[in-house]
Amino acid sequence: MTVDRVLRMLAGAFVLISLGLAHWVSPNWLWFTAFVGLNLFQSGITKWCPMMTVLRLMKLPESGAVKCG
């Protein structure tokens, strides 16, 4: 697993979990969904994502470092 793949999986999981919590627990969980969306938007503009820093500290390989075979 690479940093990019884990980041996308985490973002998708956060959105789905927060939507479920908003439906079954409290609509206030939609603020978390908005936070994730805003963070994705910000990272698209600035090319920096705080979660990528955390994943790199966990020594996950970068997308270009994947080797076949």
PyMOL Python script that loads the backbone (N, CA, C, O; Angstrom):
from pymol import cmd

cmd.read_pdbstr("""\
ATOM      1  N   MET A   1       0.834  -1.183   0.000  1.00  0.00           N
ATOM      2  CA  MET A   1       0.000   0.000   0.000  1.00  0.00           C
ATOM      3  C   MET A   1       0.882   1.251   0.000  1.00  0.00           C
ATOM      4  O   MET A   1       1.873   1.343   0.724  1.00  0.00           O
ATOM      5  N   THR A   2       0.494   2.184  -0.817  1.00  0.00           N
ATOM      6  CA  THR A   2       1.256   3.423  -0.920  1.00  0.00           C
ATOM      7  C   THR A   2       0.537   4.545  -0.177  1.00  0.00           C
ATOM      8  O   THR A   2      -0.619   4.406   0.221  1.00  0.00           O
ATOM      9  N   VAL A   3       1.236   5.643  -0.001  1.00  0.00           N
ATOM     10  CA  VAL A   3       0.678   6.809   0.682  1.00  0.00           C
ATOM     11  C   VAL A   3      -0.595   7.288  -0.025  1.00  0.00           C
ATOM     12  O   VAL A   3      -1.595   7.589   0.626  1.00  0.00           O
ATOM     13  N   ASP A   4      -0.552   7.355  -1.349  1.00  0.00           N
ATOM     14  CA  ASP A   4      -1.712   7.846  -2.101  1.00  0.00           C
ATOM     15  C   ASP A   4      -2.932   6.946  -1.922  1.00  0.00           C
ATOM     16  O   ASP A   4      -4.042   7.434  -1.713  1.00  0.00           O
ATOM     17  N   ARG A   5      -2.725   5.640  -2.004  1.00  0.00           N
ATOM     18  CA  ARG A   5      -3.850   4.707  -1.884  1.00  0.00           C
ATOM     19  C   ARG A   5      -4.449   4.740  -0.488  1.00  0.00           C
ATOM     20  O   ARG A   5      -5.671   4.754  -0.343  1.00  0.00           O
ATOM     21  N   VAL A   6      -3.612   4.752   0.537  1.00  0.00           N
ATOM     22  CA  VAL A   6      -4.108   4.786   1.919  1.00  0.00           C
ATOM     23  C   VAL A   6      -4.830   6.099   2.174  1.00  0.00           C
ATOM     24  O   VAL A   6      -5.866   6.117   2.839  1.00  0.00           O
ATOM     25  N   LEU A   7      -4.297   7.193   1.655  1.00  0.00           N
ATOM     26  CA  LEU A   7      -4.946   8.491   1.837  1.00  0.00           C
ATOM     27  C   LEU A   7      -6.346   8.497   1.230  1.00  0.00           C
ATOM     28  O   LEU A   7      -7.291   8.968   1.863  1.00  0.00           O
ATOM     29  N   ARG A   8      -6.487   7.981   0.018  1.00  0.00           N
ATOM     30  CA  ARG A   8      -7.799   7.935  -0.631  1.00  0.00           C
ATOM     31  C   ARG A   8      -8.756   7.024   0.116  1.00  0.00           C
ATOM     32  O   ARG A   8      -9.937   7.343   0.255  1.00  0.00           O
ATOM     33  N   MET A   9      -8.258   5.891   0.597  1.00  0.00           N
ATOM     34  CA  MET A   9      -9.113   4.976   1.348  1.00  0.00           C
ATOM     35  C   MET A   9      -9.572   5.603   2.661  1.00  0.00           C
ATOM     36  O   MET A   9     -10.730   5.451   3.051  1.00  0.00           O
ATOM     37  N   LEU A  10      -8.680   6.300   3.336  1.00  0.00           N
ATOM     38  CA  LEU A  10      -9.045   6.961   4.589  1.00  0.00           C
ATOM     39  C   LEU A  10     -10.064   8.082   4.359  1.00  0.00           C
ATOM     40  O   LEU A  10     -11.028   8.209   5.115  1.00  0.00           O
ATOM     41  N   ALA A  11      -9.854   8.883   3.330  1.00  0.00           N
ATOM     42  CA  ALA A  11     -10.798   9.968   3.037  1.00  0.00           C
ATOM     43  C   ALA A  11     -12.180   9.401   2.735  1.00  0.00           C
ATOM     44  O   ALA A  11     -13.182   9.908   3.238  1.00  0.00           O
ATOM     45  N   GLY A  12     -12.238   8.355   1.918  1.00  0.00           N
ATOM     46  CA  GLY A  12     -13.519   7.728   1.611  1.00  0.00           C
ATOM     47  C   GLY A  12     -14.167   7.122   2.839  1.00  0.00           C
ATOM     48  O   GLY A  12     -15.376   7.250   3.030  1.00  0.00           O
ATOM     49  N   ALA A  13     -13.376   6.464   3.672  1.00  0.00           N
ATOM     50  CA  ALA A  13     -13.910   5.867   4.899  1.00  0.00           C
ATOM     51  C   ALA A  13     -14.436   6.945   5.848  1.00  0.00           C
ATOM     52  O   ALA A  13     -15.506   6.785   6.435  1.00  0.00           O
ATOM     53  N   PHE A  14     -13.689   8.041   6.001  1.00  0.00           N
ATOM     54  CA  PHE A  14     -14.144   9.129   6.878  1.00  0.00           C
ATOM     55  C   PHE A  14     -15.465   9.711   6.403  1.00  0.00           C
ATOM     56  O   PHE A  14     -16.352   9.985   7.212  1.00  0.00           O
ATOM     57  N   VAL A  15     -15.600   9.901   5.098  1.00  0.00           N
ATOM     58  CA  VAL A  15     -16.847  10.452   4.556  1.00  0.00           C
ATOM     59  C   VAL A  15     -17.999   9.492   4.806  1.00  0.00           C
ATOM     60  O   VAL A  15     -19.055   9.908   5.282  1.00  0.00           O
ATOM     61  N   LEU A  16     -17.812   8.216   4.493  1.00  0.00           N
ATOM     62  CA  LEU A  16     -18.880   7.239   4.677  1.00  0.00           C
ATOM     63  C   LEU A  16     -19.265   7.063   6.146  1.00  0.00           C
ATOM     64  O   LEU A  16     -20.449   6.979   6.474  1.00  0.00           O
ATOM     65  N   ILE A  17     -18.271   7.009   7.023  1.00  0.00           N
ATOM     66  CA  ILE A  17     -18.550   6.865   8.456  1.00  0.00           C
ATOM     67  C   ILE A  17     -19.287   8.084   8.989  1.00  0.00           C
ATOM     68  O   ILE A  17     -20.246   7.948   9.750  1.00  0.00           O
ATOM     69  N   SER A  18     -18.846   9.277   8.594  1.00  0.00           N
ATOM     70  CA  SER A  18     -19.511  10.484   9.100  1.00  0.00           C
ATOM     71  C   SER A  18     -20.925  10.616   8.544  1.00  0.00           C
ATOM     72  O   SER A  18     -21.806  11.127   9.235  1.00  0.00           O
ATOM     73  N   LEU A  19     -21.162  10.169   7.313  1.00  0.00           N
ATOM     74  CA  LEU A  19     -22.524  10.177   6.780  1.00  0.00           C
ATOM     75  C   LEU A  19     -23.413   9.202   7.539  1.00  0.00           C
ATOM     76  O   LEU A  19     -24.571   9.511   7.821  1.00  0.00           O
ATOM     77  N   GLY A  20     -22.889   8.038   7.870  1.00  0.00           N
ATOM     78  CA  GLY A  20     -23.644   7.082   8.680  1.00  0.00           C
ATOM     79  C   GLY A  20     -23.954   7.628  10.057  1.00  0.00           C
ATOM     80  O   GLY A  20     -25.071   7.485  10.554  1.00  0.00           O
ATOM     81  N   LEU A  21     -22.963   8.254  10.672  1.00  0.00           N
ATOM     82  CA  LEU A  21     -23.188   8.856  11.995  1.00  0.00           C
ATOM     83  C   LEU A  21     -24.197   9.997  11.921  1.00  0.00           C
ATOM     84  O   LEU A  21     -25.000  10.176  12.836  1.00  0.00           O
ATOM     85  N   ALA A  22     -24.160  10.762  10.846  1.00  0.00           N
ATOM     86  CA  ALA A  22     -25.138  11.850  10.684  1.00  0.00           C
ATOM     87  C   ALA A  22     -26.547  11.294  10.521  1.00  0.00           C
ATOM     88  O   ALA A  22     -27.509  11.890  11.005  1.00  0.00           O
ATOM     89  N   HIS A  23     -26.672  10.177   9.856  1.00  0.00           N
ATOM     90  CA  HIS A  23     -27.993   9.581   9.637  1.00  0.00           C
ATOM     91  C   HIS A  23     -28.541   8.946  10.913  1.00  0.00           C
ATOM     92  O   HIS A  23     -29.710   9.139  11.247  1.00  0.00           O
ATOM     93  N   TRP A  24     -27.700   8.184  11.634  1.00  0.00           N
ATOM     94  CA  TRP A  24     -28.185   7.420  12.778  1.00  0.00           C
ATOM     95  C   TRP A  24     -27.942   8.068  14.138  1.00  0.00           C
ATOM     96  O   TRP A  24     -28.595   7.687  15.109  1.00  0.00           O
ATOM     97  N   VAL A  25     -27.035   9.025  14.244  1.00  0.00           N
ATOM     98  CA  VAL A  25     -26.713   9.599  15.554  1.00  0.00           C
ATOM     99  C   VAL A  25     -27.133  11.063  15.643  1.00  0.00           C
ATOM    100  O   VAL A  25     -28.016  11.417  16.424  1.00  0.00           O
ATOM    101  N   SER A  26     -26.494  11.911  14.836  1.00  0.00           N
ATOM    102  CA  SER A  26     -26.778  13.343  14.894  1.00  0.00           C
ATOM    103  C   SER A  26     -26.370  14.007  13.586  1.00  0.00           C
ATOM    104  O   SER A  26     -25.308  13.700  13.046  1.00  0.00           O
ATOM    105  N   PRO A  27     -27.197  14.915  13.068  1.00  0.00           N
ATOM    106  CA  PRO A  27     -26.830  15.628  11.846  1.00  0.00           C
ATOM    107  C   PRO A  27     -25.569  16.488  11.996  1.00  0.00           C
ATOM    108  O   PRO A  27     -24.983  16.906  10.998  1.00  0.00           O
ATOM    109  N   ASN A  28     -25.160  16.745  13.209  1.00  0.00           N
ATOM    110  CA  ASN A  28     -23.942  17.540  13.427  1.00  0.00           C
ATOM    111  C   ASN A  28     -22.695  16.846  12.889  1.00  0.00           C
ATOM    112  O   ASN A  28     -21.671  17.500  12.693  1.00  0.00           O
ATOM    113  N   TRP A  29     -22.755  15.536  12.647  1.00  0.00           N
ATOM    114  CA  TRP A  29     -21.614  14.822  12.065  1.00  0.00           C
ATOM    115  C   TRP A  29     -21.335  15.271  10.649  1.00  0.00           C
ATOM    116  O   TRP A  29     -20.256  14.999  10.122  1.00  0.00           O
ATOM    117  N   LEU A  30     -22.281  15.956  10.014  1.00  0.00           N
ATOM    118  CA  LEU A  30     -22.039  16.470   8.659  1.00  0.00           C
ATOM    119  C   LEU A  30     -20.940  17.531   8.660  1.00  0.00           C
ATOM    120  O   LEU A  30     -20.322  17.786   7.626  1.00  0.00           O
ATOM    121  N   TRP A  31     -20.697  18.146   9.813  1.00  0.00           N
ATOM    122  CA  TRP A  31     -19.581  19.096   9.908  1.00  0.00           C
ATOM    123  C   TRP A  31     -18.256  18.381   9.683  1.00  0.00           C
ATOM    124  O   TRP A  31     -17.337  18.946   9.090  1.00  0.00           O
ATOM    125  N   PHE A  32     -18.154  17.141  10.153  1.00  0.00           N
ATOM    126  CA  PHE A  32     -16.933  16.372   9.922  1.00  0.00           C
ATOM    127  C   PHE A  32     -16.781  16.042   8.436  1.00  0.00           C
ATOM    128  O   PHE A  32     -15.678  16.092   7.893  1.00  0.00           O
ATOM    129  N   THR A  33     -17.898  15.706   7.785  1.00  0.00           N
ATOM    130  CA  THR A  33     -17.881  15.458   6.345  1.00  0.00           C
ATOM    131  C   THR A  33     -17.408  16.705   5.604  1.00  0.00           C
ATOM    132  O   THR A  33     -16.602  16.616   4.678  1.00  0.00           O
ATOM    133  N   ALA A  34     -17.914  17.870   6.016  1.00  0.00           N
ATOM    134  CA  ALA A  34     -17.501  19.128   5.395  1.00  0.00           C
ATOM    135  C   ALA A  34     -16.013  19.390   5.631  1.00  0.00           C
ATOM    136  O   ALA A  34     -15.327  19.890   4.739  1.00  0.00           O
ATOM    137  N   PHE A  35     -15.511  19.060   6.813  1.00  0.00           N
ATOM    138  CA  PHE A  35     -14.094  19.236   7.120  1.00  0.00           C
ATOM    139  C   PHE A  35     -13.229  18.379   6.198  1.00  0.00           C
ATOM    140  O   PHE A  35     -12.210  18.843   5.688  1.00  0.00           O
ATOM    141  N   VAL A  36     -13.635  17.134   5.987  1.00  0.00           N
ATOM    142  CA  VAL A  36     -12.874  16.244   5.103  1.00  0.00           C
ATOM    143  C   VAL A  36     -12.882  16.801   3.682  1.00  0.00           C
ATOM    144  O   VAL A  36     -11.846  16.832   3.019  1.00  0.00           O
ATOM    145  N   GLY A  37     -14.051  17.241   3.216  1.00  0.00           N
ATOM    146  CA  GLY A  37     -14.144  17.814   1.875  1.00  0.00           C
ATOM    147  C   GLY A  37     -13.306  19.068   1.723  1.00  0.00           C
ATOM    148  O   GLY A  37     -12.636  19.253   0.708  1.00  0.00           O
ATOM    149  N   LEU A  38     -13.340  19.936   2.734  1.00  0.00           N
ATOM    150  CA  LEU A  38     -12.542  21.159   2.693  1.00  0.00           C
ATOM    151  C   LEU A  38     -11.049  20.838   2.688  1.00  0.00           C
ATOM    152  O   LEU A  38     -10.273  21.496   1.996  1.00  0.00           O
ATOM    153  N   ASN A  39     -10.651  19.834   3.454  1.00  0.00           N
ATOM    154  CA  ASN A  39      -9.248  19.431   3.480  1.00  0.00           C
ATOM    155  C   ASN A  39      -8.820  18.876   2.129  1.00  0.00           C
ATOM    156  O   ASN A  39      -7.715  19.162   1.667  1.00  0.00           O
ATOM    157  N   LEU A  40      -9.685  18.080   1.482  1.00  0.00           N
ATOM    158  CA  LEU A  40      -9.368  17.576   0.146  1.00  0.00           C
ATOM    159  C   LEU A  40      -9.241  18.717  -0.859  1.00  0.00           C
ATOM    160  O   LEU A  40      -8.345  18.713  -1.703  1.00  0.00           O
ATOM    161  N   PHE A  41     -10.139  19.686  -0.765  1.00  0.00           N
ATOM    162  CA  PHE A  41     -10.089  20.857  -1.649  1.00  0.00           C
ATOM    163  C   PHE A  41      -8.795  21.637  -1.434  1.00  0.00           C
ATOM    164  O   PHE A  41      -8.118  22.004  -2.394  1.00  0.00           O
ATOM    165  N   GLN A  42      -8.457  21.888  -0.177  1.00  0.00           N
ATOM    166  CA  GLN A  42      -7.238  22.620   0.172  1.00  0.00           C
ATOM    167  C   GLN A  42      -6.005  21.889  -0.334  1.00  0.00           C
ATOM    168  O   GLN A  42      -5.081  22.518  -0.849  1.00  0.00           O
ATOM    169  N   SER A  43      -5.979  20.555  -0.190  1.00  0.00           N
ATOM    170  CA  SER A  43      -4.796  19.813  -0.632  1.00  0.00           C
ATOM    171  C   SER A  43      -4.684  19.803  -2.158  1.00  0.00           C
ATOM    172  O   SER A  43      -3.580  19.694  -2.692  1.00  0.00           O
ATOM    173  N   GLY A  44      -5.799  19.914  -2.856  1.00  0.00           N
ATOM    174  CA  GLY A  44      -5.743  20.014  -4.310  1.00  0.00           C
ATOM    175  C   GLY A  44      -5.133  21.321  -4.775  1.00  0.00           C
ATOM    176  O   GLY A  44      -4.482  21.371  -5.819  1.00  0.00           O
ATOM    177  N   ILE A  45      -5.338  22.373  -4.009  1.00  0.00           N
ATOM    178  CA  ILE A  45      -4.793  23.688  -4.363  1.00  0.00           C
ATOM    179  C   ILE A  45      -3.330  23.820  -3.931  1.00  0.00           C
ATOM    180  O   ILE A  45      -2.486  24.273  -4.704  1.00  0.00           O
ATOM    181  N   THR A  46      -3.040  23.422  -2.694  1.00  0.00           N
ATOM    182  CA  THR A  46      -1.708  23.646  -2.136  1.00  0.00           C
ATOM    183  C   THR A  46      -0.746  22.480  -2.342  1.00  0.00           C
ATOM    184  O   THR A  46       0.457  22.630  -2.127  1.00  0.00           O
ATOM    185  N   LYS A  47      -1.260  21.314  -2.757  1.00  0.00           N
ATOM    186  CA  LYS A  47      -0.464  20.096  -2.906  1.00  0.00           C
ATOM    187  C   LYS A  47       0.164  19.653  -1.588  1.00  0.00           C
ATOM    188  O   LYS A  47       1.232  19.041  -1.582  1.00  0.00           O
ATOM    189  N   TRP A  48      -0.500  19.963  -0.467  1.00  0.00           N
ATOM    190  CA  TRP A  48      -0.050  19.536   0.858  1.00  0.00           C
ATOM    191  C   TRP A  48      -1.249  19.046   1.655  1.00  0.00           C
ATOM    192  O   TRP A  48      -2.274  19.722   1.730  1.00  0.00           O
ATOM    193  N   CYS A  49      -1.115  17.876   2.245  1.00  0.00           N
ATOM    194  CA  CYS A  49      -2.179  17.292   3.047  1.00  0.00           C
ATOM    195  C   CYS A  49      -1.577  16.839   4.377  1.00  0.00           C
ATOM    196  O   CYS A  49      -0.594  16.098   4.382  1.00  0.00           O
ATOM    197  N   PRO A  50      -2.144  17.268   5.497  1.00  0.00           N
ATOM    198  CA  PRO A  50      -1.591  16.863   6.796  1.00  0.00           C
ATOM    199  C   PRO A  50      -1.543  15.339   6.987  1.00  0.00           C
ATOM    200  O   PRO A  50      -0.599  14.818   7.581  1.00  0.00           O
ATOM    201  N   MET A  51      -2.550  14.635   6.488  1.00  0.00           N
ATOM    202  CA  MET A  51      -2.575  13.185   6.657  1.00  0.00           C
ATOM    203  C   MET A  51      -1.437  12.508   5.890  1.00  0.00           C
ATOM    204  O   MET A  51      -0.941  11.466   6.319  1.00  0.00           O
ATOM    205  N   MET A  52      -1.024  13.082   4.774  1.00  0.00           N
ATOM    206  CA  MET A  52       0.103  12.509   4.031  1.00  0.00           C
ATOM    207  C   MET A  52       1.390  12.595   4.859  1.00  0.00           C
ATOM    208  O   MET A  52       2.233  11.700   4.797  1.00  0.00           O
ATOM    209  N   THR A  53       1.535  13.658   5.619  1.00  0.00           N
ATOM    210  CA  THR A  53       2.698  13.792   6.499  1.00  0.00           C
ATOM    211  C   THR A  53       2.698  12.671   7.529  1.00  0.00           C
ATOM    212  O   THR A  53       3.739  12.073   7.800  1.00  0.00           O
ATOM    213  N   VAL A  54       1.533  12.384   8.103  1.00  0.00           N
ATOM    214  CA  VAL A  54       1.407  11.310   9.093  1.00  0.00           C
ATOM    215  C   VAL A  54       1.721   9.964   8.447  1.00  0.00           C
ATOM    216  O   VAL A  54       2.448   9.154   9.023  1.00  0.00           O
ATOM    217  N   LEU A  55       1.178   9.721   7.254  1.00  0.00           N
ATOM    218  CA  LEU A  55       1.416   8.445   6.581  1.00  0.00           C
ATOM    219  C   LEU A  55       2.884   8.272   6.199  1.00  0.00           C
ATOM    220  O   LEU A  55       3.402   7.156   6.233  1.00  0.00           O
ATOM    221  N   ARG A  56       3.548   9.347   5.841  1.00  0.00           N
ATOM    222  CA  ARG A  56       4.986   9.264   5.525  1.00  0.00           C
ATOM    223  C   ARG A  56       5.798   8.964   6.783  1.00  0.00           C
ATOM    224  O   ARG A  56       6.797   8.247   6.724  1.00  0.00           O
ATOM    225  N   LEU A  57       5.368   9.516   7.926  1.00  0.00           N
ATOM    226  CA  LEU A  57       6.045   9.214   9.184  1.00  0.00           C
ATOM    227  C   LEU A  57       5.884   7.747   9.558  1.00  0.00           C
ATOM    228  O   LEU A  57       6.704   7.200  10.296  1.00  0.00           O
ATOM    229  N   MET A  58       4.824   7.103   9.047  1.00  0.00           N
ATOM    230  CA  MET A  58       4.597   5.680   9.283  1.00  0.00           C
ATOM    231  C   MET A  58       5.400   4.818   8.304  1.00  0.00           C
ATOM    232  O   MET A  58       5.262   3.594   8.284  1.00  0.00           O
ATOM    233  N   LYS A  59       6.240   5.468   7.492  1.00  0.00           N
ATOM    234  CA  LYS A  59       7.156   4.805   6.556  1.00  0.00           C
ATOM    235  C   LYS A  59       6.427   4.058   5.437  1.00  0.00           C
ATOM    236  O   LYS A  59       6.926   3.043   4.950  1.00  0.00           O
ATOM    237  N   LEU A  60       5.261   4.544   5.024  1.00  0.00           N
ATOM    238  CA  LEU A  60       4.591   3.964   3.862  1.00  0.00           C
ATOM    239  C   LEU A  60       5.325   4.409   2.606  1.00  0.00           C
ATOM    240  O   LEU A  60       5.808   5.540   2.544  1.00  0.00           O
ATOM    241  N   PRO A  61       5.416   3.544   1.611  1.00  0.00           N
ATOM    242  CA  PRO A  61       6.134   3.925   0.388  1.00  0.00           C
ATOM    243  C   PRO A  61       5.351   4.947  -0.444  1.00  0.00           C
ATOM    244  O   PRO A  61       4.121   4.962  -0.448  1.00  0.00           O
ATOM    245  N   GLU A  62       6.089   5.784  -1.134  1.00  0.00           N
ATOM    246  CA  GLU A  62       5.474   6.741  -2.050  1.00  0.00           C
ATOM    247  C   GLU A  62       4.971   5.990  -3.282  1.00  0.00           C
ATOM    248  O   GLU A  62       5.368   4.851  -3.528  1.00  0.00           O
ATOM    249  N   SER A  63       4.103   6.630  -4.045  1.00  0.00           N
ATOM    250  CA  SER A  63       3.510   5.953  -5.200  1.00  0.00           C
ATOM    251  C   SER A  63       4.554   5.593  -6.262  1.00  0.00           C
ATOM    252  O   SER A  63       4.416   4.571  -6.935  1.00  0.00           O
ATOM    253  N   GLY A  64       5.580   6.405  -6.419  1.00  0.00           N
ATOM    254  CA  GLY A  64       6.594   6.123  -7.413  1.00  0.00           C
ATOM    255  C   GLY A  64       7.584   5.048  -6.989  1.00  0.00           C
ATOM    256  O   GLY A  64       8.361   4.561  -7.810  1.00  0.00           O
ATOM    257  N   ALA A  65       7.561   4.675  -5.709  1.00  0.00           N
ATOM    258  CA  ALA A  65       8.517   3.712  -5.190  1.00  0.00           C
ATOM    259  C   ALA A  65       8.039   2.266  -5.310  1.00  0.00           C
ATOM    260  O   ALA A  65       8.748   1.351  -4.890  1.00  0.00           O
ATOM    261  N   VAL A  66       6.866   2.047  -5.866  1.00  0.00           N
ATOM    262  CA  VAL A  66       6.336   0.689  -5.991  1.00  0.00           C
ATOM    263  C   VAL A  66       7.063  -0.031  -7.111  1.00  0.00           C
ATOM    264  O   VAL A  66       7.216   0.503  -8.209  1.00  0.00           O
ATOM    265  N   LYS A  67       7.511  -1.244  -6.828  1.00  0.00           N
ATOM    266  CA  LYS A  67       8.246  -2.029  -7.819  1.00  0.00           C
ATOM    267  C   LYS A  67       7.444  -3.282  -8.169  1.00  0.00           C
ATOM    268  O   LYS A  67       6.862  -3.920  -7.292  1.00  0.00           O
ATOM    269  N   CYS A  68       7.420  -3.617  -9.417  1.00  0.00           N
ATOM    270  CA  CYS A  68       6.745  -4.841  -9.851  1.00  0.00           C
ATOM    271  C   CYS A  68       7.738  -5.995  -9.837  1.00  0.00           C
ATOM    272  O   CYS A  68       8.908  -5.839 -10.184  1.00  0.00           O
ATOM    273  N   GLY A  69       7.240  -7.155  -9.426  1.00  0.00           N
ATOM    274  CA  GLY A  69       8.081  -8.367  -9.463  1.00  0.00           C
ATOM    275  C   GLY A  69       8.961  -8.473  -8.340  1.00  0.00           C
ATOM    276  O   GLY A  69       9.722  -9.436  -8.240  1.00  0.00           O
TER     277      GLY A  69
END
""", "prot")
cmd.dss("prot")
cmd.show_as("cartoon", "prot")
cmd.util.cbc("prot")
cmd.orient("prot")
